[in-house]
Amino acid sequence: MMSDVMPTRRTLLVGGAIPGDRHAAIVRKVADQSHDPLRPDRWISGIAEPVLVVRRPARPNGAAVLIMPGGGYGFLSYDNEGTSQAQWLNDRGITAFILLYRLPNEGWTDRPHVPLQDAQRALRLIRAKATRFRVDPHRIAALGFSAGGHLAGSLATRFGEAVYAPVDRIDTVSARPDLVGLVYPVVSLEAPFTHGGSRDMLLGADAPAALRHAGSVETGVTADTPPTFLVHAADDDLVPVANSIGLFTALIALKRPSELHVFDAGGHGFGVRLPRSMPGSAWPDLFQAFGVSKGVFAI
């Protein structure tokens, strides 16, 4: 179980009105998949308001990472793809911000934009309050897993899209991450490679083709898309590796800085759980090296 190096701080993203709030009764639910108090594996749903959980390293080096757990847009894999990721980032001097973003099917209007609203606001908040958080506003990365990878990819390609009405001066700050890491990400919302569960939770089961196309990360790559790091296992039987390959193809077509690492084995949802005997376990080191090469992380 991860213990805080320094006290955890929880920062609400939006004070007052929340975008798309229909005042639905949303009740927090936490289901521990491990049933081991020493090694929790909590799935969280019922997110009534977006929250940042801040995990600070003992010796911050100025870099920051906004972490977006996966869960098919139906829950958040808080420990496997949140706290455990914050642990290794903190060990490297990187300040971690775990985003508890709202789930689109829990009673919000404009459901296709709900997670992206929270991701944009979170990145802007970190950058606007960089001095308070002891981070460099030009060294902020986003890291997403599975459906959280779709969210991080959407942030990287749609950071300038107006998906909510501005609340305060923070919303004048850029939401563009300086670097993005996508681990076994959902990328396409179109057949044949999409993860149907994530797509339907985000858009609804009967979403029109145009909405599915617009929500596919690979269709939004531009000359402004930040450096992108992709990790996938070839034997992923939940989110096909074609998702990462398709995005990588779109990135190199526009000559965007990017790396794709496809490992022979690992399946889906491995987080940092792979044994050292498996090559895929090296992905955090590879991600850090990529970030160092782009001037976002430190050695």
GUVOGU-173027 format. One record per residue (C-alpha): residue in one letter; residue number from 1; x, y, z. Coordinates in nm, 4 decimals, always signed. Layout:
N
+------+-----+----------+----------+----------+
: type : seq :        X :        Y :        Z :
+------+-----+----------+----------+----------+
:    A : NUM :        X :        Y :        Z :
...
+------+-----+----------+----------+----------+
This chain:
299
+------+-----+----------+----------+----------+
: type : seq :        X :        Y :        Z :
+------+-----+----------+----------+----------+
:    M :   1 :  +0.0000 :  +0.0000 :  +0.0000 :
:    M :   2 :  +0.1344 :  +0.3407 :  -0.0929 :
:    S :   3 :  +0.2036 :  +0.5778 :  +0.1930 :
:    D :   4 :  +0.2249 :  +0.9519 :  +0.1334 :
:    V :   5 :  +0.5734 :  +1.0998 :  +0.1248 :
:    M :   6 :  +0.4076 :  +1.4263 :  +0.2173 :
:    P :   7 :  +0.0443 :  +1.4863 :  +0.3175 :
:    T :   8 :  -0.2089 :  +1.4268 :  +0.0423 :
:    R :   9 :  -0.4018 :  +1.7333 :  -0.0656 :
:    R :  10 :  -0.7354 :  +1.7224 :  -0.2435 :
:    T :  11 :  -0.8177 :  +2.0219 :  -0.4579 :
:    L :  12 :  -1.1650 :  +2.0776 :  -0.6000 :
:    L :  13 :  -1.1440 :  +2.1775 :  -0.9630 :
:    V :  14 :  -1.4471 :  +2.4006 :  -0.9797 :
:    G :  15 :  -1.6044 :  +2.6059 :  -0.7040 :
:    G :  16 :  -1.9779 :  +2.6591 :  -0.7224 :
:    A :  17 :  -2.1585 :  +2.5407 :  -1.0343 :
:    I :  18 :  -2.0271 :  +2.2324 :  -1.2124 :
:    P :  19 :  -2.0687 :  +2.2156 :  -1.5927 :
:    G :  20 :  -2.3729 :  +2.0125 :  -1.6968 :
:    D :  21 :  -2.4983 :  +1.9678 :  -1.3401 :
:    R :  22 :  -2.8564 :  +1.8364 :  -1.3358 :
:    H :  23 :  -2.8458 :  +1.7980 :  -0.9554 :
:    A :  24 :  -2.8740 :  +1.4212 :  -0.9826 :
:    A :  25 :  -2.8249 :  +1.2195 :  -0.6650 :
:    I :  26 :  -2.4719 :  +1.0847 :  -0.7187 :
:    V :  27 :  -2.3429 :  +0.8628 :  -0.4384 :
:    R :  28 :  -1.9738 :  +0.7746 :  -0.4054 :
:    K :  29 :  -1.9031 :  +0.4016 :  -0.4351 :
:    V :  30 :  -1.5704 :  +0.2336 :  -0.3646 :
:    A :  31 :  -1.5221 :  -0.1351 :  -0.4469 :
:    D :  32 :  -1.1911 :  -0.2928 :  -0.3429 :
:    Q :  33 :  -1.0999 :  -0.5664 :  -0.5892 :
:    S :  34 :  -0.8094 :  -0.7017 :  -0.3848 :
:    H :  35 :  -0.9703 :  -0.7468 :  -0.0416 :
:    D :  36 :  -0.6190 :  -0.6996 :  +0.1001 :
:    P :  37 :  -0.5927 :  -0.3939 :  +0.3268 :
:    L :  38 :  -0.2179 :  -0.3772 :  +0.2627 :
:    R :  39 :  -0.2563 :  -0.3703 :  -0.1179 :
:    P :  40 :  -0.5864 :  -0.2028 :  -0.2093 :
:    D :  41 :  -0.7215 :  -0.2057 :  -0.5621 :
:    R :  42 :  -1.0112 :  +0.0350 :  -0.5367 :
:    W :  43 :  -1.2581 :  +0.1096 :  -0.8149 :
:    I :  44 :  -1.4357 :  +0.4401 :  -0.7642 :
:    S :  45 :  -1.7640 :  +0.5563 :  -0.9147 :
:    G :  46 :  -2.0310 :  +0.8042 :  -0.8109 :
:    I :  47 :  -1.8177 :  +1.1141 :  -0.8643 :
:    A :  48 :  -2.0367 :  +1.4128 :  -0.7878 :
:    E :  49 :  -1.7608 :  +1.6697 :  -0.8360 :
:    P :  50 :  -1.4175 :  +1.6533 :  -0.9997 :
:    V :  51 :  -1.1228 :  +1.6414 :  -0.7611 :
:    L :  52 :  -0.7447 :  +1.6485 :  -0.7867 :
:    V :  53 :  -0.5549 :  +1.4327 :  -0.5395 :
:    V :  54 :  -0.2059 :  +1.5794 :  -0.5053 :
:    R :  55 :  +0.0866 :  +1.3532 :  -0.4222 :
:    R :  56 :  +0.4086 :  +1.5431 :  -0.3581 :
:    P :  57 :  +0.7611 :  +1.3961 :  -0.3680 :
:    A :  58 :  +1.0095 :  +1.4575 :  -0.0887 :
:    R :  59 :  +1.2335 :  +1.6522 :  -0.3295 :
:    P :  60 :  +1.0303 :  +1.8034 :  -0.6138 :
:    N :  61 :  +1.2263 :  +1.8619 :  -0.9338 :
:    G :  62 :  +0.9653 :  +2.0892 :  -1.0910 :
:    A :  63 :  +0.8003 :  +1.8362 :  -1.3212 :
:    A :  64 :  +0.4328 :  +1.7454 :  -1.2837 :
:    V :  65 :  +0.2089 :  +1.4702 :  -1.4195 :
:    L :  66 :  -0.1703 :  +1.4763 :  -1.4367 :
:    I :  67 :  -0.2804 :  +1.1113 :  -1.3986 :
:    M :  68 :  -0.6069 :  +0.9880 :  -1.5505 :
:    P :  69 :  -0.7050 :  +0.6362 :  -1.4391 :
:    G :  70 :  -0.9051 :  +0.4108 :  -1.6669 :
:    G :  71 :  -1.2205 :  +0.2116 :  -1.6095 :
:    G :  72 :  -1.4144 :  +0.2227 :  -1.9336 :
:    Y :  73 :  -1.5675 :  +0.5593 :  -1.8379 :
:    G :  74 :  -1.7795 :  +0.3607 :  -1.5905 :
:    F :  75 :  -1.5448 :  +0.3707 :  -1.2882 :
:    L :  76 :  -1.1899 :  +0.4808 :  -1.2021 :
:    S :  77 :  -0.9162 :  +0.2279 :  -1.1253 :
:    Y :  78 :  -0.7853 :  +0.4482 :  -0.8477 :
:    D :  79 :  -0.4970 :  +0.2394 :  -0.7107 :
:    N :  80 :  -0.3738 :  +0.0397 :  -1.0102 :
:    E :  81 :  -0.3792 :  +0.3413 :  -1.2411 :
:    G :  82 :  -0.3660 :  +0.6220 :  -0.9873 :
:    T :  83 :  -0.1873 :  +0.5866 :  -0.6543 :
:    S :  84 :  +0.0608 :  +0.3248 :  -0.7775 :
:    Q :  85 :  +0.1547 :  +0.5551 :  -1.0652 :
:    A :  86 :  +0.1947 :  +0.8483 :  -0.8283 :
:    Q :  87 :  +0.4358 :  +0.6359 :  -0.6223 :
:    W :  88 :  +0.6940 :  +0.5830 :  -0.8967 :
:    L :  89 :  +0.6557 :  +0.9397 :  -1.0181 :
:    N :  90 :  +0.7193 :  +1.0704 :  -0.6661 :
:    D :  91 :  +1.0222 :  +0.8420 :  -0.6387 :
:    R :  92 :  +1.1607 :  +1.0294 :  -0.9414 :
:    G :  93 :  +1.0915 :  +1.3731 :  -0.7946 :
:    I :  94 :  +0.7785 :  +1.4342 :  -1.0022 :
:    T :  95 :  +0.4676 :  +1.5838 :  -0.8437 :
:    A :  96 :  +0.1619 :  +1.3721 :  -0.9248 :
:    F :  97 :  -0.1978 :  +1.4880 :  -0.9580 :
:    I :  98 :  -0.4570 :  +1.2089 :  -0.9737 :
:    L :  99 :  -0.7709 :  +1.3311 :  -1.1472 :
:    L : 100 :  -1.0998 :  +1.1958 :  -1.0187 :
:    Y : 101 :  -1.2953 :  +1.3008 :  -1.3244 :
:    R : 102 :  -1.6719 :  +1.2782 :  -1.3523 :
:    L : 103 :  -1.8161 :  +0.9773 :  -1.5306 :
:    P : 104 :  -2.0355 :  +1.0678 :  -1.8285 :
:    N : 105 :  -2.3213 :  +0.8300 :  -1.7502 :
:    E : 106 :  -2.3869 :  +0.9559 :  -1.3964 :
:    G : 107 :  -2.6411 :  +1.2263 :  -1.4674 :
:    W : 108 :  -2.4712 :  +1.5108 :  -1.6541 :
:    T : 109 :  -2.5799 :  +1.7030 :  -1.9609 :
:    D : 110 :  -2.3464 :  +1.7115 :  -2.2616 :
:    R : 111 :  -2.2089 :  +1.3715 :  -2.1590 :
:    P : 112 :  -1.9497 :  +1.3409 :  -2.4414 :
:    H : 113 :  -1.7640 :  +1.6421 :  -2.2993 :
:    V : 114 :  -1.7885 :  +1.5745 :  -1.9253 :
:    P : 115 :  -1.4488 :  +1.4031 :  -1.8702 :
:    L : 116 :  -1.2723 :  +1.6463 :  -2.1057 :
:    Q : 117 :  -1.4205 :  +1.9418 :  -1.9163 :
:    D : 118 :  -1.2552 :  +1.8129 :  -1.5999 :
:    A : 119 :  -0.9243 :  +1.7311 :  -1.7714 :
:    Q : 120 :  -0.8964 :  +2.0767 :  -1.9267 :
:    R : 121 :  -0.9805 :  +2.2444 :  -1.5980 :
:    A : 122 :  -0.7306 :  +2.0264 :  -1.4094 :
:    L : 123 :  -0.4419 :  +2.1074 :  -1.6440 :
:    R : 124 :  -0.5268 :  +2.4762 :  -1.6311 :
:    L : 125 :  -0.5463 :  +2.4699 :  -1.2523 :
:    I : 126 :  -0.2068 :  +2.3033 :  -1.2163 :
:    R : 127 :  -0.0483 :  +2.5531 :  -1.4554 :
:    A : 128 :  -0.2204 :  +2.8567 :  -1.3018 :
:    K : 129 :  -0.1140 :  +2.7543 :  -0.9507 :
:    A : 130 :  +0.2282 :  +2.6222 :  -1.0461 :
:    T : 131 :  +0.4073 :  +2.8315 :  -0.7866 :
:    R : 132 :  +0.1826 :  +2.7016 :  -0.5095 :
:    F : 133 :  +0.2385 :  +2.3433 :  -0.6223 :
:    R : 134 :  +0.6149 :  +2.4005 :  -0.6683 :
:    V : 135 :  +0.6103 :  +2.2917 :  -1.0309 :
:    D : 136 :  +0.7258 :  +2.4459 :  -1.3583 :
:    P : 137 :  +0.4243 :  +2.5572 :  -1.5671 :
:    H : 138 :  +0.6129 :  +2.4502 :  -1.8808 :
:    R : 139 :  +0.6848 :  +2.0965 :  -1.7569 :
:    I : 140 :  +0.3398 :  +1.9475 :  -1.7082 :
:    A : 141 :  +0.2631 :  +1.6070 :  -1.8600 :
:    A : 142 :  -0.0578 :  +1.4044 :  -1.8803 :
:    L : 143 :  -0.0621 :  +1.0277 :  -1.8289 :
:    G : 144 :  -0.3690 :  +0.8159 :  -1.9027 :
:    F : 145 :  -0.4609 :  +0.4485 :  -1.8949 :
:    S : 146 :  -0.7200 :  +0.2674 :  -2.1079 :
:    A : 147 :  -1.0274 :  +0.4962 :  -2.1139 :
:    G : 148 :  -0.8136 :  +0.7416 :  -1.9173 :
:    G : 149 :  -0.5736 :  +0.7151 :  -2.2107 :
:    H : 150 :  -0.8567 :  +0.8232 :  -2.4373 :
:    L : 151 :  -0.9136 :  +1.1182 :  -2.2060 :
:    A : 152 :  -0.5439 :  +1.2113 :  -2.1978 :
:    G : 153 :  -0.5291 :  +1.1757 :  -2.5763 :
:    S : 154 :  -0.8382 :  +1.3933 :  -2.6104 :
:    L : 155 :  -0.6747 :  +1.6552 :  -2.3896 :
:    A : 156 :  -0.3637 :  +1.6435 :  -2.6088 :
:    T : 157 :  -0.5640 :  +1.6935 :  -2.9280 :
:    R : 158 :  -0.8569 :  +1.9057 :  -2.8045 :
:    F : 159 :  -0.6953 :  +2.1242 :  -2.5378 :
:    G : 160 :  -0.8126 :  +2.4402 :  -2.7131 :
:    E : 161 :  -1.1710 :  +2.3315 :  -2.7698 :
:    A : 162 :  -1.4295 :  +2.5252 :  -2.5689 :
:    V : 163 :  -1.6181 :  +2.2459 :  -2.3912 :
:    Y : 164 :  -1.7395 :  +2.4471 :  -2.0906 :
:    A : 165 :  -1.8146 :  +2.8091 :  -2.0079 :
:    P : 166 :  -1.5201 :  +2.9873 :  -1.8401 :
:    V : 167 :  -1.5456 :  +3.0064 :  -1.4612 :
:    D : 168 :  -1.2610 :  +3.2401 :  -1.3629 :
:    R : 169 :  -0.9175 :  +3.3592 :  -1.4687 :
:    I : 170 :  -0.7839 :  +3.0033 :  -1.4533 :
:    D : 171 :  -0.9804 :  +2.9304 :  -1.7686 :
:    T : 172 :  -0.7684 :  +3.1802 :  -1.9606 :
:    V : 173 :  -0.4633 :  +2.9569 :  -1.9080 :
:    S : 174 :  -0.3611 :  +2.7010 :  -2.1708 :
:    A : 175 :  -0.4837 :  +2.3437 :  -2.1159 :
:    R : 176 :  -0.2179 :  +2.1965 :  -2.3477 :
:    P : 177 :  +0.0018 :  +1.9366 :  -2.1753 :
:    D : 178 :  +0.3729 :  +1.9645 :  -2.2524 :
:    L : 179 :  +0.3929 :  +1.5865 :  -2.2942 :
:    V : 180 :  +0.1441 :  +1.3006 :  -2.2943 :
:    G : 181 :  +0.1776 :  +0.9315 :  -2.2080 :
:    L : 182 :  -0.0906 :  +0.6846 :  -2.3147 :
:    V : 183 :  -0.0829 :  +0.3334 :  -2.1711 :
:    Y : 184 :  -0.2977 :  +0.0694 :  -2.3477 :
:    P : 185 :  -0.5250 :  +0.3575 :  -2.4522 :
:    V : 186 :  -0.8679 :  +0.3548 :  -2.6050 :
:    V : 187 :  -0.8079 :  +0.5732 :  -2.9113 :
:    S : 188 :  -1.0694 :  +0.5143 :  -3.1768 :
:    L : 189 :  -1.4436 :  +0.5297 :  -3.1117 :
:    E : 190 :  -1.5139 :  +0.3835 :  -3.4543 :
:    A : 191 :  -1.5210 :  +0.0227 :  -3.5749 :
:    P : 192 :  -1.3392 :  -0.2072 :  -3.6002 :
:    F : 193 :  -1.0869 :  -0.1281 :  -3.3250 :
:    T : 194 :  -1.2880 :  +0.0576 :  -3.0675 :
:    H : 195 :  -1.3600 :  -0.0601 :  -2.7144 :
:    G : 196 :  -1.7378 :  -0.0612 :  -2.7310 :
:    G : 197 :  -1.7927 :  -0.0264 :  -2.3580 :
:    S : 198 :  -1.5881 :  +0.2934 :  -2.3282 :
:    R : 199 :  -1.7461 :  +0.4370 :  -2.6418 :
:    D : 200 :  -2.1009 :  +0.3715 :  -2.5243 :
:    M : 201 :  -2.0380 :  +0.5021 :  -2.1725 :
:    L : 202 :  -1.8952 :  +0.8230 :  -2.3147 :
:    L : 203 :  -2.1259 :  +0.8887 :  -2.6076 :
:    G : 204 :  -2.4283 :  +0.6666 :  -2.5520 :
:    A : 205 :  -2.5074 :  +0.3434 :  -2.7307 :
:    D : 206 :  -2.6779 :  +0.5105 :  -3.0272 :
:    A : 207 :  -2.4322 :  +0.7922 :  -3.0903 :
:    P : 208 :  -2.4221 :  +0.9052 :  -3.4543 :
:    A : 209 :  -2.1227 :  +0.8229 :  -3.6699 :
:    A : 210 :  -2.0116 :  +1.1867 :  -3.6830 :
:    L : 211 :  -1.9867 :  +1.2024 :  -3.3031 :
:    R : 212 :  -1.7877 :  +0.8792 :  -3.2899 :
:    H : 213 :  -1.5502 :  +1.0143 :  -3.5520 :
:    A : 214 :  -1.5042 :  +1.3460 :  -3.3732 :
:    G : 215 :  -1.4340 :  +1.1662 :  -3.0454 :
:    S : 216 :  -1.1634 :  +0.9439 :  -3.1949 :
:    V : 217 :  -0.8245 :  +1.0728 :  -3.0818 :
:    E : 218 :  -0.6407 :  +0.9895 :  -3.4039 :
:    T : 219 :  -0.8698 :  +1.2199 :  -3.6041 :
:    G : 220 :  -0.7717 :  +1.5212 :  -3.3927 :
:    V : 221 :  -0.3933 :  +1.5144 :  -3.4329 :
:    T : 222 :  -0.2543 :  +1.8500 :  -3.5493 :
:    A : 223 :  +0.0789 :  +2.0293 :  -3.5722 :
:    D : 224 :  +0.0196 :  +2.1449 :  -3.2118 :
:    T : 225 :  -0.0270 :  +1.7987 :  -3.0597 :
:    P : 226 :  +0.2341 :  +1.7609 :  -2.7831 :
:    P : 227 :  +0.5043 :  +1.4905 :  -2.7799 :
:    T : 228 :  +0.3284 :  +1.1571 :  -2.7298 :
:    F : 229 :  +0.4459 :  +0.8329 :  -2.5706 :
:    L : 230 :  +0.2456 :  +0.5149 :  -2.6338 :
:    V : 231 :  +0.2613 :  +0.1746 :  -2.4621 :
:    H : 232 :  +0.0561 :  -0.1337 :  -2.5487 :
:    A : 233 :  +0.0763 :  -0.5123 :  -2.5219 :
:    A : 234 :  +0.0266 :  -0.7105 :  -2.8410 :
:    D : 235 :  -0.1859 :  -0.9632 :  -2.6522 :
:    D : 236 :  -0.4306 :  -0.7030 :  -2.5167 :
:    D : 237 :  -0.7653 :  -0.8737 :  -2.5718 :
:    L : 238 :  -0.9756 :  -0.5855 :  -2.4394 :
:    V : 239 :  -0.8412 :  -0.2775 :  -2.6201 :
:    P : 240 :  -0.6670 :  -0.3900 :  -2.9411 :
:    V : 241 :  -0.3122 :  -0.2707 :  -3.0018 :
:    A : 242 :  -0.4401 :  -0.1255 :  -3.3298 :
:    N : 243 :  -0.5581 :  +0.1718 :  -3.1220 :
:    S : 244 :  -0.2025 :  +0.2761 :  -3.0379 :
:    I : 245 :  -0.0731 :  +0.1888 :  -3.3837 :
:    G : 246 :  -0.3420 :  +0.4016 :  -3.5465 :
:    L : 247 :  -0.2618 :  +0.7022 :  -3.3289 :
:    F : 248 :  +0.1116 :  +0.6608 :  -3.3822 :
:    T : 249 :  +0.0531 :  +0.6516 :  -3.7585 :
:    A : 250 :  -0.1434 :  +0.9777 :  -3.7386 :
:    L : 251 :  +0.1289 :  +1.1389 :  -3.5280 :
:    I : 252 :  +0.4186 :  +1.0507 :  -3.7559 :
:    A : 253 :  +0.2165 :  +1.1573 :  -4.0597 :
:    L : 254 :  +0.2242 :  +1.5103 :  -3.9165 :
:    K : 255 :  +0.5821 :  +1.4695 :  -3.7945 :
:    R : 256 :  +0.4868 :  +1.5001 :  -3.4285 :
:    P : 257 :  +0.7456 :  +1.3782 :  -3.1745 :
:    S : 258 :  +0.6265 :  +1.0356 :  -3.0638 :
:    E : 259 :  +0.7303 :  +0.6906 :  -2.9484 :
:    L : 260 :  +0.5374 :  +0.3634 :  -2.9620 :
:    H : 261 :  +0.6373 :  +0.0624 :  -2.7521 :
:    V : 262 :  +0.4506 :  -0.2604 :  -2.8256 :
:    F : 263 :  +0.5381 :  -0.5486 :  -2.5963 :
:    D : 264 :  +0.4743 :  -0.9118 :  -2.6765 :
:    A : 265 :  +0.2828 :  -0.9841 :  -2.3556 :
:    G : 266 :  +0.1114 :  -0.8022 :  -2.0720 :
:    G : 267 :  -0.2570 :  -0.8068 :  -2.1561 :
:    H : 268 :  -0.4675 :  -0.5138 :  -2.0441 :
:    G : 269 :  -0.4652 :  -0.3149 :  -1.7226 :
:    F : 270 :  -0.1138 :  -0.4090 :  -1.6119 :
:    G : 271 :  -0.0294 :  -0.0668 :  -1.4668 :
:    V : 272 :  +0.3050 :  -0.1186 :  -1.2932 :
:    R : 273 :  +0.2247 :  -0.4739 :  -1.1866 :
:    L : 274 :  +0.4269 :  -0.6633 :  -1.4459 :
:    P : 275 :  +0.7163 :  -0.8663 :  -1.3014 :
:    R : 276 :  +1.0653 :  -0.7450 :  -1.3831 :
:    S : 277 :  +1.1130 :  -1.0565 :  -1.5964 :
:    M : 278 :  +0.8658 :  -0.9123 :  -1.8489 :
:    P : 279 :  +1.0033 :  -0.6445 :  -2.0853 :
:    G : 280 :  +0.6822 :  -0.4415 :  -2.0526 :
:    S : 281 :  +0.7676 :  -0.3666 :  -1.6899 :
:    A : 282 :  +1.0250 :  -0.1163 :  -1.8176 :
:    W : 283 :  +0.7665 :  +0.1268 :  -1.9523 :
:    P : 284 :  +0.7934 :  +0.3828 :  -1.6637 :
:    D : 285 :  +1.1681 :  +0.4119 :  -1.7264 :
:    L : 286 :  +1.1053 :  +0.4503 :  -2.0989 :
:    F : 287 :  +0.8417 :  +0.7161 :  -2.0338 :
:    Q : 288 :  +1.0781 :  +0.9079 :  -1.8077 :
:    A : 289 :  +1.3554 :  +0.8883 :  -2.0688 :
:    F : 290 :  +1.1173 :  +1.0193 :  -2.3345 :
:    G : 291 :  +1.0190 :  +1.3048 :  -2.1032 :
:    V : 292 :  +1.3835 :  +1.3866 :  -2.0342 :
:    S : 293 :  +1.4550 :  +1.3971 :  -2.4067 :
:    K : 294 :  +1.1738 :  +1.6522 :  -2.4486 :
:    G : 295 :  +1.2875 :  +1.8693 :  -2.1576 :
:    V : 296 :  +0.9865 :  +1.7932 :  -1.9369 :
:    F : 297 :  +1.1356 :  +1.5460 :  -1.6867 :
:    A : 298 :  +1.4724 :  +1.5492 :  -1.5118 :
:    I : 299 :  +1.7310 :  +1.2725 :  -1.4996 :
+------+-----+----------+----------+----------+
